[in-house]
Amino acid sequence: MPKRYTDEFKMNSVELHKAGLKTPKQLSQEYGIGYSTVLKWCQDKKPAKSTGITPDDYKAQAKKMKQLEEENKILKKALSLLTRK
């Protein structure tokens, strides 16, 4: 069963890396985390070069856009039903 880490723990590890205090390899050895796991955490928090947003921000924006599109579709249907009468 995969080990779960809290968001706070992940963010602390990423902050240590960003500050230049620890390398991903050092974090992996010190905290007993898989090296690839630490790399993934660090890369997920980096902004994309072309857009300047992180993958997490992109996912949140895509989810919000999908929700708004569904609301828009519902409102259009409601408007067409109201204008028939």
PyMOL commands that set and color helices and strands:
alter all, ss='L'
color gray80, all
select helices_A, chain A and resi 7-18+24-31+35-44+55-84
alter helices_A, ss='H'
color red, helices_A
deselect
rebuild
show_as cartoon
